[in-house]
Amino acid sequence: MSNVTIQLETLSCPTCIKKIEGALTKTEGVKSAKLLFNASKAKVEYDLDKVTSEGLKSIIEKLGYEVLKVKEA
């Protein structure tokens, strides 16, 4: 399993968190996704054989959110 922290644009509401977490957790290979509202970060644990950090970034961007930084842990 791999871990990544994704820095997002400022999140404006709890609905944003549910929308992003829902999309990430439904993605094949994602074990867990937790968004930190105040920090505007997503922490994701995933199987690198099934999805990449770039793939996770793409999912978030397709929802209409700007990804500022992707940091592998």
PDB file of N, CA, C and O in Angstrom:
ATOM      1  N   MET A   1       0.840  -1.180   0.000  1.00  0.00           N
ATOM      2  CA  MET A   1       0.000   0.000   0.000  1.00  0.00           C
ATOM      3  C   MET A   1       0.884   1.241   0.000  1.00  0.00           C
ATOM      4  O   MET A   1       1.962   1.267   0.594  1.00  0.00           O
ATOM      5  N   SER A   2       0.396   2.253  -0.677  1.00  0.00           N
ATOM      6  CA  SER A   2       1.083   3.540  -0.732  1.00  0.00           C
ATOM      7  C   SER A   2       0.198   4.604  -0.105  1.00  0.00           C
ATOM      8  O   SER A   2      -1.015   4.435   0.015  1.00  0.00           O
ATOM      9  N   ASN A   3       0.827   5.699   0.292  1.00  0.00           N
ATOM     10  CA  ASN A   3       0.108   6.822   0.878  1.00  0.00           C
ATOM     11  C   ASN A   3       0.464   8.094   0.129  1.00  0.00           C
ATOM     12  O   ASN A   3       1.599   8.281  -0.310  1.00  0.00           O
ATOM     13  N   VAL A   4      -0.525   8.962  -0.006  1.00  0.00           N
ATOM     14  CA  VAL A   4      -0.305  10.244  -0.653  1.00  0.00           C
ATOM     15  C   VAL A   4      -1.116  11.305   0.072  1.00  0.00           C
ATOM     16  O   VAL A   4      -2.216  11.042   0.559  1.00  0.00           O
ATOM     17  N   THR A   5      -0.557  12.512   0.136  1.00  0.00           N
ATOM     18  CA  THR A   5      -1.280  13.662   0.658  1.00  0.00           C
ATOM     19  C   THR A   5      -1.485  14.609  -0.515  1.00  0.00           C
ATOM     20  O   THR A   5      -0.529  14.982  -1.194  1.00  0.00           O
ATOM     21  N   ILE A   6      -2.723  14.992  -0.747  1.00  0.00           N
ATOM     22  CA  ILE A   6      -3.069  15.862  -1.866  1.00  0.00           C
ATOM     23  C   ILE A   6      -3.567  17.190  -1.314  1.00  0.00           C
ATOM     24  O   ILE A   6      -4.594  17.246  -0.637  1.00  0.00           O
ATOM     25  N   GLN A   7      -2.832  18.257  -1.609  1.00  0.00           N
ATOM     26  CA  GLN A   7      -3.217  19.605  -1.179  1.00  0.00           C
ATOM     27  C   GLN A   7      -4.200  20.175  -2.193  1.00  0.00           C
ATOM     28  O   GLN A   7      -3.913  20.242  -3.388  1.00  0.00           O
ATOM     29  N   LEU A   8      -5.364  20.585  -1.698  1.00  0.00           N
ATOM     30  CA  LEU A   8      -6.421  21.096  -2.562  1.00  0.00           C
ATOM     31  C   LEU A   8      -6.591  22.597  -2.387  1.00  0.00           C
ATOM     32  O   LEU A   8      -6.080  23.208  -1.448  1.00  0.00           O
ATOM     33  N   GLU A   9      -7.339  23.166  -3.343  1.00  0.00           N
ATOM     34  CA  GLU A   9      -7.763  24.549  -3.158  1.00  0.00           C
ATOM     35  C   GLU A   9      -8.580  24.600  -1.869  1.00  0.00           C
ATOM     36  O   GLU A   9      -8.988  23.553  -1.367  1.00  0.00           O
ATOM     37  N   THR A  10      -8.823  25.754  -1.337  1.00  0.00           N
ATOM     38  CA  THR A  10      -9.591  25.889  -0.102  1.00  0.00           C
ATOM     39  C   THR A  10     -10.981  25.277  -0.277  1.00  0.00           C
ATOM     40  O   THR A  10     -11.719  25.625  -1.198  1.00  0.00           O
ATOM     41  N   LEU A  11     -11.316  24.367   0.621  1.00  0.00           N
ATOM     42  CA  LEU A  11     -12.636  23.738   0.589  1.00  0.00           C
ATOM     43  C   LEU A  11     -13.622  24.649   1.314  1.00  0.00           C
ATOM     44  O   LEU A  11     -13.326  25.169   2.390  1.00  0.00           O
ATOM     45  N   SER A  12     -14.787  24.835   0.718  1.00  0.00           N
ATOM     46  CA  SER A  12     -15.719  25.814   1.262  1.00  0.00           C
ATOM     47  C   SER A  12     -16.868  25.227   2.086  1.00  0.00           C
ATOM     48  O   SER A  12     -17.550  25.959   2.804  1.00  0.00           O
ATOM     49  N   CYS A  13     -17.086  23.904   1.988  1.00  0.00           N
ATOM     50  CA  CYS A  13     -18.219  23.354   2.734  1.00  0.00           C
ATOM     51  C   CYS A  13     -18.041  21.856   2.976  1.00  0.00           C
ATOM     52  O   CYS A  13     -17.264  21.200   2.282  1.00  0.00           O
ATOM     53  N   PRO A  14     -18.758  21.319   3.957  1.00  0.00           N
ATOM     54  CA  PRO A  14     -18.682  19.884   4.240  1.00  0.00           C
ATOM     55  C   PRO A  14     -19.149  19.012   3.066  1.00  0.00           C
ATOM     56  O   PRO A  14     -18.722  17.864   2.939  1.00  0.00           O
ATOM     57  N   THR A  15     -20.010  19.546   2.224  1.00  0.00           N
ATOM     58  CA  THR A  15     -20.470  18.783   1.063  1.00  0.00           C
ATOM     59  C   THR A  15     -19.310  18.481   0.126  1.00  0.00           C
ATOM     60  O   THR A  15     -19.274  17.422  -0.501  1.00  0.00           O
ATOM     61  N   CYS A  16     -18.364  19.407   0.028  1.00  0.00           N
ATOM     62  CA  CYS A  16     -17.173  19.193  -0.806  1.00  0.00           C
ATOM     63  C   CYS A  16     -16.417  17.955  -0.324  1.00  0.00           C
ATOM     64  O   CYS A  16     -15.972  17.134  -1.125  1.00  0.00           O
ATOM     65  N   ILE A  17     -16.280  17.837   0.984  1.00  0.00           N
ATOM     66  CA  ILE A  17     -15.560  16.709   1.569  1.00  0.00           C
ATOM     67  C   ILE A  17     -16.250  15.393   1.213  1.00  0.00           C
ATOM     68  O   ILE A  17     -15.601  14.444   0.774  1.00  0.00           O
ATOM     69  N   LYS A  18     -17.547  15.343   1.401  1.00  0.00           N
ATOM     70  CA  LYS A  18     -18.289  14.118   1.109  1.00  0.00           C
ATOM     71  C   LYS A  18     -18.184  13.750  -0.361  1.00  0.00           C
ATOM     72  O   LYS A  18     -18.044  12.576  -0.701  1.00  0.00           O
ATOM     73  N   LYS A  19     -18.250  14.735  -1.225  1.00  0.00           N
ATOM     74  CA  LYS A  19     -18.180  14.508  -2.671  1.00  0.00           C
ATOM     75  C   LYS A  19     -16.824  13.914  -3.061  1.00  0.00           C
ATOM     76  O   LYS A  19     -16.761  12.933  -3.802  1.00  0.00           O
ATOM     77  N   ILE A  20     -15.741  14.514  -2.555  1.00  0.00           N
ATOM     78  CA  ILE A  20     -14.400  14.048  -2.902  1.00  0.00           C
ATOM     79  C   ILE A  20     -14.111  12.696  -2.253  1.00  0.00           C
ATOM     80  O   ILE A  20     -13.628  11.780  -2.919  1.00  0.00           O
ATOM     81  N   GLU A  21     -14.404  12.567  -0.958  1.00  0.00           N
ATOM     82  CA  GLU A  21     -14.175  11.291  -0.272  1.00  0.00           C
ATOM     83  C   GLU A  21     -14.957  10.165  -0.940  1.00  0.00           C
ATOM     84  O   GLU A  21     -14.438   9.064  -1.125  1.00  0.00           O
ATOM     85  N   GLY A  22     -16.203  10.445  -1.300  1.00  0.00           N
ATOM     86  CA  GLY A  22     -17.032   9.432  -1.949  1.00  0.00           C
ATOM     87  C   GLY A  22     -16.439   8.964  -3.260  1.00  0.00           C
ATOM     88  O   GLY A  22     -16.391   7.763  -3.527  1.00  0.00           O
ATOM     89  N   ALA A  23     -15.988   9.895  -4.081  1.00  0.00           N
ATOM     90  CA  ALA A  23     -15.404   9.539  -5.377  1.00  0.00           C
ATOM     91  C   ALA A  23     -14.103   8.749  -5.195  1.00  0.00           C
ATOM     92  O   ALA A  23     -13.857   7.784  -5.919  1.00  0.00           O
ATOM     93  N   LEU A  24     -13.285   9.152  -4.245  1.00  0.00           N
ATOM     94  CA  LEU A  24     -12.017   8.455  -4.025  1.00  0.00           C
ATOM     95  C   LEU A  24     -12.233   7.057  -3.469  1.00  0.00           C
ATOM     96  O   LEU A  24     -11.605   6.104  -3.932  1.00  0.00           O
ATOM     97  N   THR A  25     -13.109   6.920  -2.484  1.00  0.00           N
ATOM     98  CA  THR A  25     -13.309   5.598  -1.872  1.00  0.00           C
ATOM     99  C   THR A  25     -13.978   4.608  -2.822  1.00  0.00           C
ATOM    100  O   THR A  25     -13.852   3.397  -2.637  1.00  0.00           O
ATOM    101  N   LYS A  26     -14.682   5.100  -3.827  1.00  0.00           N
ATOM    102  CA  LYS A  26     -15.295   4.217  -4.833  1.00  0.00           C
ATOM    103  C   LYS A  26     -14.308   3.785  -5.906  1.00  0.00           C
ATOM    104  O   LYS A  26     -14.619   2.926  -6.731  1.00  0.00           O
ATOM    105  N   THR A  27     -13.127   4.373  -5.897  1.00  0.00           N
ATOM    106  CA  THR A  27     -12.108   4.073  -6.895  1.00  0.00           C
ATOM    107  C   THR A  27     -11.429   2.753  -6.562  1.00  0.00           C
ATOM    108  O   THR A  27     -11.012   2.530  -5.425  1.00  0.00           O
ATOM    109  N   GLU A  28     -11.319   1.877  -7.561  1.00  0.00           N
ATOM    110  CA  GLU A  28     -10.667   0.592  -7.349  1.00  0.00           C
ATOM    111  C   GLU A  28      -9.220   0.823  -6.915  1.00  0.00           C
ATOM    112  O   GLU A  28      -8.486   1.584  -7.545  1.00  0.00           O
ATOM    113  N   GLY A  29      -8.828   0.167  -5.849  1.00  0.00           N
ATOM    114  CA  GLY A  29      -7.469   0.273  -5.341  1.00  0.00           C
ATOM    115  C   GLY A  29      -7.325   1.221  -4.166  1.00  0.00           C
ATOM    116  O   GLY A  29      -6.294   1.206  -3.494  1.00  0.00           O
ATOM    117  N   VAL A  30      -8.327   2.045  -3.900  1.00  0.00           N
ATOM    118  CA  VAL A  30      -8.252   2.969  -2.770  1.00  0.00           C
ATOM    119  C   VAL A  30      -8.750   2.256  -1.518  1.00  0.00           C
ATOM    120  O   VAL A  30      -9.895   1.808  -1.456  1.00  0.00           O
ATOM    121  N   LYS A  31      -7.869   2.158  -0.520  1.00  0.00           N
ATOM    122  CA  LYS A  31      -8.239   1.521   0.743  1.00  0.00           C
ATOM    123  C   LYS A  31      -8.962   2.515   1.641  1.00  0.00           C
ATOM    124  O   LYS A  31      -9.970   2.178   2.264  1.00  0.00           O
ATOM    125  N   SER A  32      -8.441   3.756   1.709  1.00  0.00           N
ATOM    126  CA  SER A  32      -9.083   4.774   2.528  1.00  0.00           C
ATOM    127  C   SER A  32      -8.774   6.165   1.979  1.00  0.00           C
ATOM    128  O   SER A  32      -7.737   6.402   1.359  1.00  0.00           O
ATOM    129  N   ALA A  33      -9.707   7.063   2.232  1.00  0.00           N
ATOM    130  CA  ALA A  33      -9.528   8.466   1.839  1.00  0.00           C
ATOM    131  C   ALA A  33     -10.134   9.323   2.938  1.00  0.00           C
ATOM    132  O   ALA A  33     -11.300   9.159   3.297  1.00  0.00           O
ATOM    133  N   LYS A  34      -9.338  10.231   3.464  1.00  0.00           N
ATOM    134  CA  LYS A  34      -9.810  11.116   4.525  1.00  0.00           C
ATOM    135  C   LYS A  34      -9.453  12.543   4.149  1.00  0.00           C
ATOM    136  O   LYS A  34      -8.299  12.845   3.847  1.00  0.00           O
ATOM    137  N   LEU A  35     -10.441  13.411   4.170  1.00  0.00           N
ATOM    138  CA  LEU A  35     -10.195  14.815   3.881  1.00  0.00           C
ATOM    139  C   LEU A  35     -10.158  15.620   5.163  1.00  0.00           C
ATOM    140  O   LEU A  35     -10.979  15.426   6.059  1.00  0.00           O
ATOM    141  N   LEU A  36      -9.205  16.518   5.239  1.00  0.00           N
ATOM    142  CA  LEU A  36      -9.066  17.417   6.376  1.00  0.00           C
ATOM    143  C   LEU A  36      -9.577  18.774   5.935  1.00  0.00           C
ATOM    144  O   LEU A  36      -8.904  19.489   5.193  1.00  0.00           O
ATOM    145  N   PHE A  37     -10.768  19.126   6.392  1.00  0.00           N
ATOM    146  CA  PHE A  37     -11.454  20.333   5.935  1.00  0.00           C
ATOM    147  C   PHE A  37     -10.626  21.591   6.178  1.00  0.00           C
ATOM    148  O   PHE A  37     -10.408  22.371   5.250  1.00  0.00           O
ATOM    149  N   ASN A  38     -10.162  21.801   7.403  1.00  0.00           N
ATOM    150  CA  ASN A  38      -9.431  23.030   7.743  1.00  0.00           C
ATOM    151  C   ASN A  38      -8.112  23.166   7.002  1.00  0.00           C
ATOM    152  O   ASN A  38      -7.671  24.280   6.716  1.00  0.00           O
ATOM    153  N   ALA A  39      -7.476  22.040   6.690  1.00  0.00           N
ATOM    154  CA  ALA A  39      -6.185  22.071   5.998  1.00  0.00           C
ATOM    155  C   ALA A  39      -6.344  21.949   4.479  1.00  0.00           C
ATOM    156  O   ALA A  39      -5.380  22.145   3.739  1.00  0.00           O
ATOM    157  N   SER A  40      -7.541  21.631   4.019  1.00  0.00           N
ATOM    158  CA  SER A  40      -7.806  21.407   2.586  1.00  0.00           C
ATOM    159  C   SER A  40      -6.854  20.368   1.997  1.00  0.00           C
ATOM    160  O   SER A  40      -6.232  20.580   0.956  1.00  0.00           O
ATOM    161  N   LYS A  41      -6.762  19.228   2.705  1.00  0.00           N
ATOM    162  CA  LYS A  41      -5.891  18.138   2.266  1.00  0.00           C
ATOM    163  C   LYS A  41      -6.666  16.828   2.233  1.00  0.00           C
ATOM    164  O   LYS A  41      -7.585  16.602   3.020  1.00  0.00           O
ATOM    165  N   ALA A  42      -6.268  15.980   1.304  1.00  0.00           N
ATOM    166  CA  ALA A  42      -6.794  14.620   1.243  1.00  0.00           C
ATOM    167  C   ALA A  42      -5.635  13.681   1.550  1.00  0.00           C
ATOM    168  O   ALA A  42      -4.555  13.800   0.971  1.00  0.00           O
ATOM    169  N   LYS A  43      -5.871  12.749   2.463  1.00  0.00           N
ATOM    170  CA  LYS A  43      -4.876  11.720   2.766  1.00  0.00           C
ATOM    171  C   LYS A  43      -5.465  10.408   2.267  1.00  0.00           C
ATOM    172  O   LYS A  43      -6.539   9.988   2.697  1.00  0.00           O
ATOM    173  N   VAL A  44      -4.743   9.771   1.354  1.00  0.00           N
ATOM    174  CA  VAL A  44      -5.274   8.590   0.688  1.00  0.00           C
ATOM    175  C   VAL A  44      -4.292   7.426   0.809  1.00  0.00           C
ATOM    176  O   VAL A  44      -3.095   7.581   0.572  1.00  0.00           O
ATOM    177  N   GLU A  45      -4.816   6.261   1.182  1.00  0.00           N
ATOM    178  CA  GLU A  45      -4.049   5.024   1.180  1.00  0.00           C
ATOM    179  C   GLU A  45      -4.572   4.197   0.016  1.00  0.00           C
ATOM    180  O   GLU A  45      -5.776   3.969  -0.101  1.00  0.00           O
ATOM    181  N   TYR A  46      -3.667   3.750  -0.842  1.00  0.00           N
ATOM    182  CA  TYR A  46      -4.102   3.092  -2.068  1.00  0.00           C
ATOM    183  C   TYR A  46      -3.101   2.035  -2.533  1.00  0.00           C
ATOM    184  O   TYR A  46      -1.947   2.015  -2.107  1.00  0.00           O
ATOM    185  N   ASP A  47      -3.573   1.167  -3.411  1.00  0.00           N
ATOM    186  CA  ASP A  47      -2.760   0.110  -3.995  1.00  0.00           C
ATOM    187  C   ASP A  47      -2.181   0.643  -5.302  1.00  0.00           C
ATOM    188  O   ASP A  47      -2.914   0.879  -6.262  1.00  0.00           O
ATOM    189  N   LEU A  48      -0.887   0.827  -5.334  1.00  0.00           N
ATOM    190  CA  LEU A  48      -0.201   1.397  -6.481  1.00  0.00           C
ATOM    191  C   LEU A  48      -0.329   0.526  -7.730  1.00  0.00           C
ATOM    192  O   LEU A  48      -0.145   1.016  -8.844  1.00  0.00           O
ATOM    193  N   ASP A  49      -0.639  -0.748  -7.556  1.00  0.00           N
ATOM    194  CA  ASP A  49      -0.831  -1.633  -8.711  1.00  0.00           C
ATOM    195  C   ASP A  49      -2.170  -1.382  -9.402  1.00  0.00           C
ATOM    196  O   ASP A  49      -2.365  -1.803 -10.543  1.00  0.00           O
ATOM    197  N   LYS A  50      -3.098  -0.697  -8.718  1.00  0.00           N
ATOM    198  CA  LYS A  50      -4.435  -0.487  -9.280  1.00  0.00           C
ATOM    199  C   LYS A  50      -4.726   0.965  -9.636  1.00  0.00           C
ATOM    200  O   LYS A  50      -5.537   1.231 -10.523  1.00  0.00           O
ATOM    201  N   VAL A  51      -4.081   1.900  -8.962  1.00  0.00           N
ATOM    202  CA  VAL A  51      -4.317   3.325  -9.224  1.00  0.00           C
ATOM    203  C   VAL A  51      -3.049   4.102  -8.860  1.00  0.00           C
ATOM    204  O   VAL A  51      -2.307   3.701  -7.964  1.00  0.00           O
ATOM    205  N   THR A  52      -2.808   5.204  -9.554  1.00  0.00           N
ATOM    206  CA  THR A  52      -1.634   6.033  -9.272  1.00  0.00           C
ATOM    207  C   THR A  52      -2.060   7.326  -8.588  1.00  0.00           C
ATOM    208  O   THR A  52      -3.242   7.669  -8.566  1.00  0.00           O
ATOM    209  N   SER A  53      -1.089   8.033  -8.033  1.00  0.00           N
ATOM    210  CA  SER A  53      -1.402   9.323  -7.422  1.00  0.00           C
ATOM    211  C   SER A  53      -1.901  10.304  -8.488  1.00  0.00           C
ATOM    212  O   SER A  53      -2.743  11.155  -8.202  1.00  0.00           O
ATOM    213  N   GLU A  54      -1.388  10.190  -9.705  1.00  0.00           N
ATOM    214  CA  GLU A  54      -1.873  11.041 -10.799  1.00  0.00           C
ATOM    215  C   GLU A  54      -3.331  10.708 -11.134  1.00  0.00           C
ATOM    216  O   GLU A  54      -4.115  11.594 -11.475  1.00  0.00           O
ATOM    217  N   GLY A  55      -3.678   9.440 -11.032  1.00  0.00           N
ATOM    218  CA  GLY A  55      -5.064   9.033 -11.249  1.00  0.00           C
ATOM    219  C   GLY A  55      -5.984   9.614 -10.192  1.00  0.00           C
ATOM    220  O   GLY A  55      -7.099  10.039 -10.496  1.00  0.00           O
ATOM    221  N   LEU A  56      -5.516   9.631  -8.945  1.00  0.00           N
ATOM    222  CA  LEU A  56      -6.297  10.213  -7.851  1.00  0.00           C
ATOM    223  C   LEU A  56      -6.469  11.715  -8.063  1.00  0.00           C
ATOM    224  O   LEU A  56      -7.550  12.262  -7.845  1.00  0.00           O
ATOM    225  N   LYS A  57      -5.400  12.368  -8.488  1.00  0.00           N
ATOM    226  CA  LYS A  57      -5.453  13.803  -8.784  1.00  0.00           C
ATOM    227  C   LYS A  57      -6.478  14.077  -9.874  1.00  0.00           C
ATOM    228  O   LYS A  57      -7.263  15.020  -9.774  1.00  0.00           O
ATOM    229  N   SER A  58      -6.472  13.260 -10.904  1.00  0.00           N
ATOM    230  CA  SER A  58      -7.402  13.417 -12.014  1.00  0.00           C
ATOM    231  C   SER A  58      -8.861  13.283 -11.565  1.00  0.00           C
ATOM    232  O   SER A  58      -9.725  14.029 -12.025  1.00  0.00           O
ATOM    233  N   ILE A  59      -9.128  12.345 -10.680  1.00  0.00           N
ATOM    234  CA  ILE A  59     -10.490  12.145 -10.164  1.00  0.00           C
ATOM    235  C   ILE A  59     -10.967  13.414  -9.465  1.00  0.00           C
ATOM    236  O   ILE A  59     -12.094  13.860  -9.683  1.00  0.00           O
ATOM    237  N   ILE A  60     -10.117  13.990  -8.631  1.00  0.00           N
ATOM    238  CA  ILE A  60     -10.476  15.210  -7.897  1.00  0.00           C
ATOM    239  C   ILE A  60     -10.711  16.374  -8.865  1.00  0.00           C
ATOM    240  O   ILE A  60     -11.670  17.132  -8.717  1.00  0.00           O
ATOM    241  N   GLU A  61      -9.836  16.503  -9.843  1.00  0.00           N
ATOM    242  CA  GLU A  61      -9.970  17.595 -10.807  1.00  0.00           C
ATOM    243  C   GLU A  61     -11.229  17.455 -11.662  1.00  0.00           C
ATOM    244  O   GLU A  61     -11.845  18.459 -12.022  1.00  0.00           O
ATOM    245  N   LYS A  62     -11.614  16.228 -11.988  1.00  0.00           N
ATOM    246  CA  LYS A  62     -12.843  16.007 -12.761  1.00  0.00           C
ATOM    247  C   LYS A  62     -14.086  16.416 -11.974  1.00  0.00           C
ATOM    248  O   LYS A  62     -15.127  16.711 -12.561  1.00  0.00           O
ATOM    249  N   LEU A  63     -13.977  16.434 -10.645  1.00  0.00           N
ATOM    250  CA  LEU A  63     -15.081  16.891  -9.797  1.00  0.00           C
ATOM    251  C   LEU A  63     -15.152  18.420  -9.740  1.00  0.00           C
ATOM    252  O   LEU A  63     -16.113  18.988  -9.221  1.00  0.00           O
ATOM    253  N   GLY A  64     -14.116  19.078 -10.283  1.00  0.00           N
ATOM    254  CA  GLY A  64     -14.113  20.531 -10.322  1.00  0.00           C
ATOM    255  C   GLY A  64     -13.275  21.212  -9.260  1.00  0.00           C
ATOM    256  O   GLY A  64     -13.419  22.414  -9.036  1.00  0.00           O
ATOM    257  N   TYR A  65     -12.398  20.461  -8.597  1.00  0.00           N
ATOM    258  CA  TYR A  65     -11.544  21.021  -7.551  1.00  0.00           C
ATOM    259  C   TYR A  65     -10.107  21.117  -8.047  1.00  0.00           C
ATOM    260  O   TYR A  65      -9.631  20.245  -8.773  1.00  0.00           O
ATOM    261  N   GLU A  66      -9.429  22.174  -7.652  1.00  0.00           N
ATOM    262  CA  GLU A  66      -8.050  22.375  -8.068  1.00  0.00           C
ATOM    263  C   GLU A  66      -7.108  21.665  -7.105  1.00  0.00           C
ATOM    264  O   GLU A  66      -7.212  21.824  -5.889  1.00  0.00           O
ATOM    265  N   VAL A  67      -6.188  20.880  -7.661  1.00  0.00           N
ATOM    266  CA  VAL A  67      -5.157  20.219  -6.870  1.00  0.00           C
ATOM    267  C   VAL A  67      -3.918  21.084  -6.937  1.00  0.00           C
ATOM    268  O   VAL A  67      -3.416  21.378  -8.021  1.00  0.00           O
ATOM    269  N   LEU A  68      -3.423  21.494  -5.777  1.00  0.00           N
ATOM    270  CA  LEU A  68      -2.265  22.367  -5.711  1.00  0.00           C
ATOM    271  C   LEU A  68      -0.952  21.602  -5.632  1.00  0.00           C
ATOM    272  O   LEU A  68       0.061  22.045  -6.172  1.00  0.00           O
ATOM    273  N   LYS A  69      -0.966  20.438  -4.950  1.00  0.00           N
ATOM    274  CA  LYS A  69       0.270  19.691  -4.727  1.00  0.00           C
ATOM    275  C   LYS A  69      -0.055  18.242  -4.391  1.00  0.00           C
ATOM    276  O   LYS A  69      -1.037  17.957  -3.705  1.00  0.00           O
ATOM    277  N   VAL A  70       0.779  17.331  -4.883  1.00  0.00           N
ATOM    278  CA  VAL A  70       0.647  15.913  -4.571  1.00  0.00           C
ATOM    279  C   VAL A  70       1.960  15.466  -3.944  1.00  0.00           C
ATOM    280  O   VAL A  70       3.024  15.605  -4.548  1.00  0.00           O
ATOM    281  N   LYS A  71       1.882  14.925  -2.717  1.00  0.00           N
ATOM    282  CA  LYS A  71       3.082  14.523  -2.003  1.00  0.00           C
ATOM    283  C   LYS A  71       2.980  13.057  -1.591  1.00  0.00           C
ATOM    284  O   LYS A  71       2.127  12.677  -0.788  1.00  0.00           O
ATOM    285  N   GLU A  72       3.864  12.247  -2.154  1.00  0.00           N
ATOM    286  CA  GLU A  72       3.924  10.835  -1.783  1.00  0.00           C
ATOM    287  C   GLU A  72       4.505  10.726  -0.380  1.00  0.00           C
ATOM    288  O   GLU A  72       5.437  11.446  -0.021  1.00  0.00           O
ATOM    289  N   ALA A  73       3.940   9.817   0.405  1.00  0.00           N
ATOM    290  CA  ALA A  73       4.440   9.642   1.785  1.00  0.00           C
ATOM    291  C   ALA A  73       5.273   8.384   1.880  1.00  0.00           C
ATOM    292  O   ALA A  73       5.782   8.060   2.953  1.00  0.00           O
TER     293      ALA A  73
END
